[in-house]
């Protein structure tokens, strides 16, 4: 069973940057595409970005396009989300998983953007 541990969240001012990390256990990580999601209070979890198992073909939701960058390091079993030009509406708990949510969800990492 793959375990996912997200980290790197925090409190940042609008227009600031953060880099999130998601460490996965197990060798299956390197053969599956990965994704970042987020869930704001009172809202459903939404897809933010995806990346292929080889680190290519990134996909971004329109609301983060041009501001966020997804990447991965298969040698470290880790997927990253570089977030720049943050907005208060980016405030949410951020999670990683496959694009189809195949793994058990981690605890997420809280990102709070102040105006």
PyMOL commands that set and color helices and strands:
alter all, ss='L'
color gray80, all
select helices_A, chain A and resi 27-31+74-76+88-90
alter helices_A, ss='H'
color red, helices_A
select strands_A, chain A and resi 4-7+10-13+18-24+34-39+46-51+59-60+68-73+78-83+92-97+109-114
alter strands_A, ss='S'
color yellow, strands_A
deselect
rebuild
show_as cartoon
